Amino acid sequence: MHWVLPRTLHRTKSSAHLLRRLFSQKYLPTLTLFTKDPCPLCDEAKEVLEPYKHRYIFLQVDITLPENKVWLDRYKYDIPVFHLNGQFLMMHRVSTSLLEKRLAEVDEEQQ
């Protein structure tokens, strides 16, 4: 019976450690770019964002696709438009100070 207890404790510690690691890891926020082709301002914005790419998951939404008609109606004259975690962030040009501020807020919420 004594040999069961150490193995059980070992499994419990390993399981607790695994769960702690799974739940304590930061998730990356999602930065969504609403764009179309061609979009020189979007290309410029992506270059400005390059140094920050390790801090978010990047998605692009082509507003000219039929399934994105709602975004075309909303943003056809305003691209590039950015959302962070589904909320409007900025349009036309990248504001690195705003981006840094919002990413810091997301980091803070996770702690």
C-alpha positions as CSV (number, residue, x, y, z in Angstrom):
1,M,0.0,0.0,0.0
2,H,2.9,2.3,0.6
3,W,4.0,2.1,-3.0
4,V,0.6,3.4,-4.3
5,L,0.7,6.6,-2.3
6,P,4.0,8.0,-3.9
7,R,2.8,7.2,-7.4
8,T,-0.6,8.8,-6.7
9,L,1.1,11.9,-5.3
10,H,3.4,12.0,-8.3
11,R,0.5,11.8,-10.7
12,T,-1.4,14.5,-8.7
13,K,1.6,16.8,-8.8
14,S,2.1,16.3,-12.5
15,S,-1.5,16.8,-13.2
16,A,-1.7,19.9,-11.1
17,H,1.4,21.2,-12.8
18,L,0.0,20.5,-16.3
19,L,-3.3,22.2,-15.4
20,R,-1.5,25.2,-14.0
21,R,0.6,25.5,-17.2
22,L,-2.5,25.2,-19.4
23,F,-4.5,27.8,-17.6
24,S,-1.7,30.2,-16.8
25,Q,-0.4,30.6,-20.4
26,K,-1.2,33.9,-22.0
27,Y,-3.5,33.8,-25.0
28,L,-2.7,36.2,-27.8
29,P,-5.3,38.7,-28.8
30,T,-6.6,38.8,-32.3
31,L,-5.9,41.7,-34.5
32,T,-8.2,41.8,-37.6
33,L,-7.4,43.8,-40.7
34,F,-10.3,44.7,-42.9
35,T,-8.9,45.1,-46.4
36,K,-9.3,44.6,-50.1
37,D,-7.0,44.0,-53.0
38,P,-5.3,46.3,-54.0
39,C,-4.8,48.4,-50.8
40,P,-1.5,50.3,-50.7
41,L,-2.5,51.8,-47.3
42,C,-3.1,48.2,-46.0
43,D,0.3,47.1,-47.2
44,E,1.9,50.1,-45.5
45,A,0.0,49.3,-42.3
46,K,1.2,45.7,-42.3
47,E,4.8,46.9,-42.5
48,V,4.3,49.2,-39.5
49,L,2.8,46.3,-37.6
50,E,5.7,43.9,-38.3
51,P,7.6,44.6,-35.0
52,Y,4.4,43.8,-33.0
53,K,3.5,40.5,-34.8
54,H,4.6,38.3,-31.9
55,R,2.0,40.0,-29.6
56,Y,-1.2,39.0,-31.5
57,I,-2.8,36.7,-33.9
58,F,-3.3,38.4,-37.3
59,L,-6.4,37.9,-39.4
60,Q,-7.3,39.6,-42.7
61,V,-10.9,40.0,-43.9
62,D,-11.3,40.8,-47.6
63,I,-14.3,43.0,-47.6
64,T,-14.9,42.4,-51.3
65,L,-15.9,38.7,-50.8
66,P,-19.6,38.1,-51.0
67,E,-19.7,36.6,-47.5
68,N,-18.2,39.9,-46.1
69,K,-20.8,42.2,-47.6
70,V,-21.7,43.7,-44.1
71,W,-18.0,44.8,-43.8
72,L,-18.0,46.2,-47.3
73,D,-21.0,48.3,-46.5
74,R,-19.5,49.5,-43.3
75,Y,-15.8,50.1,-44.3
76,K,-15.7,50.4,-48.1
77,Y,-14.3,54.0,-47.9
78,D,-12.3,53.6,-44.7
79,I,-9.8,50.7,-45.1
80,P,-7.6,49.7,-43.6
81,V,-9.6,49.2,-40.5
82,F,-8.4,47.2,-37.5
83,H,-10.3,45.4,-34.7
84,L,-8.7,44.0,-31.6
85,N,-10.5,41.0,-30.2
86,G,-13.6,42.0,-32.2
87,Q,-13.7,45.6,-31.1
88,F,-12.9,48.6,-33.3
89,L,-9.3,49.8,-32.8
90,M,-8.3,52.2,-35.6
91,M,-8.7,53.0,-39.2
92,H,-6.7,54.5,-42.1
93,R,-3.3,54.5,-40.5
94,V,-1.7,52.5,-37.7
95,S,-1.3,54.3,-34.4
96,T,1.5,52.4,-32.7
97,S,0.9,54.2,-29.4
98,L,-2.8,53.2,-29.4
99,L,-1.9,49.6,-30.4
100,E,0.7,49.4,-27.6
101,K,-1.8,50.8,-25.1
102,R,-4.5,48.3,-26.0
103,L,-2.1,45.3,-26.1
104,A,-0.9,46.3,-22.6
105,E,-4.5,46.5,-21.4
106,V,-5.1,43.0,-22.7
107,D,-1.9,41.8,-21.0
108,E,-3.1,43.4,-17.8
109,E,-6.5,41.7,-18.0
110,Q,-4.8,38.3,-18.2
111,Q,-2.9,38.7,-15.0
